[in-house]
Amino acid sequence: MSVQDAAPHIPVMLEEVVGYLSPKAGGRYLDGTLGLAGHSLGLLRASAGGAELVCLDRDEEALALARARLEEFPGRAHTFYSPFSRFEDALAELGWEELDGAVLDLGVSSLQLDEAERGFSFMADGPLDMRMDATSGMDSAKTLVNRGHFEELKRIIRDLGDEPLGGKIARAIVRAREQEEIATTSRLAEIVSRAYPPDRRREARNHPATRTFMALRMAVNQEIEELKTFLERIVRYLKPGARVAVISFHSAEDREVKESFRYWAKGCRCPLEQAICTCDRIPVLRVLTKKPQLPTQLERDRNPRSRSAKLRVAERLTPAGGSL
């Protein structure tokens, strides 16, 4: 697919991300989820091309398209075929020891959703895959759906999908696969829909399979594990005053970001009953979004895929525990 053939790309909450990171000439920034380069281009344009970026993605097709778009700023964006949890490898290759800012957009890209053969969406029939990187060696959604134990499927659909009918749907999947292998997105969507009681199907705002597909995608790509690893490691690479912005689309993702930011923003961790602090810990981050920032109504109307987005931002403090 060429840049011209790719669907128009609308980066989620671009103005907010650029505003919080305030990119400057000479600054070094990380875009851990490059996608089609919407946020990276926004940061480069805001710095008048003076910033420098390290950009990661584990989708080879998206990476190729993004590289073409980034030619607007030759030599300013260093792209790597890599999951964002391994950002340290990219920094080491470049010889970067610090960052002036970082951004993650945890949503699935339009490119992935719109290509039926990737198996991310039930809107068009395709193979049941859902891997962001089909060469990674990870099991596909087809393998998970057809071989996963009932309890595992129930947990994934209930916890990662926020789906109250997780047990009922998992049982329907197990029954269906006993008759015939579940190989396509349309077949899985049909099974999930039939597991819904008729009255709930009628009242549902979204397709009954929406949450199940999201949960399976997150499990296949180990998205929560990736996020945890990133949040544990990114802080040590932020300069004092640098900010990290994370856009999430799922309650489990948002919870991980919120808890991680709170952990790094807390000073003393001694037991409450202990009168004198002996841990000598000081806050490392200052949380700038006490509650997650949501897209404006204008953005939600213009880009429906932004509706569930939540942005959280934190700032690296100075060694003395203060902000710049």
Secondary structure, 3 states (H helix, E strand, C coil): CCCCCCCCCCCCCHHHHHHHHCCCCCCEEEECCCCCCHHHHHHHHHCCCCCEEEEEECCHHHHHHHHHHHHHCCCCEEEEECCHHHHHHHHHHHCCCCEEEEEEECCCCHHHHHCHHHCCCCCCCCECCCCCCCCCCCCCHHHHHHHCCHHHHHHHHHHHCCCCCHHHHHHHHHHHHHHCCCCEHHHHHHHHHHHCCHHHHHHCCCCCCHHHHHHHHHHHCCHHHHHHHHHHHHHHHEEEEEEEEEEECCHHHHHHHHHHHHHHHCCCCCCCCCCCCCCCCCCCEEECCCCCECCCHHHHHHCHHHCCCEEEEEEECCCCCCCC
